[in-house]
Amino acid sequence: IIKAPDFQGAYFINLPILQRRARREVVNGIEYTSQLLRRVAVFPQQSGKLVIDPMYFQLGIVDREERRSFFFSSRIRPVKVTAEAVELNVKRIPDPVPDNYAGVVGYLAMSTRWDRSRASVNDGISLKLTLSTDSDPKQVIAPDLDFGPDFEVYPPNLISEETNETSGRVLVTKTWEYILVPQNAGQYTLDFKLAYYDPDSSGYQII
């Protein structure tokens, strides 16, 4: 690769190439050798037309027609190749945006785990909240949860982050820890709701 695009206006993640073996591919009736050189997941950062610049390569083509000695031999002939630019039309998410919007476009799953279900007044409780999504990882931040006036809440800490590829999708999983200190005795039920935009249904969903 001589020059790769900088993906201006988008955030990108380089993906591993799991199968590097060349394969045969027929295009317009002509057989070619196909080789995967790079895989990238692209997350647009702005609406409108997004142009991904061409990528420039230098390939080594085996030239078998030249005879250097009594035995046939081949040489590598350098050839420069330019990939085509890619244009994307990026839509804005529609208004009105829900108050509990999590900044996620795509799939979203949430799970919570308490360290215990009983505590005393002024005794800290740990809540671990995990979000999994195929949306832009930079947009996945700690939700501003409403714990009500009976709890003092410390700012959440990001304790783990994983990025995996599943069925052709980049899935990011982040876990935060919230520390809650109950201020009053009693029994409480905390209900958390987050909204995300689902492109498949062209609407906001609540989890």
ABEGO torsion letter per residue (X at the ends): XABBBAGBGBBBBBBBBABABBBBBBBGGBBBBBBBABBBBBBBABBEBBBBBBBBBBBBBBBAABBABABBBBBBBBBBBBBBBBBBBBBBBBOBBBAABAGBBEBBBBBBBBABABBBBGBBBBBBBBBBBABBAAABBBBBBBAEAABBBBBBBBABBBBBBBGGBBBBBBBBBBBBBBABBEBBBBBBBBBBBBAAAGBBBBX
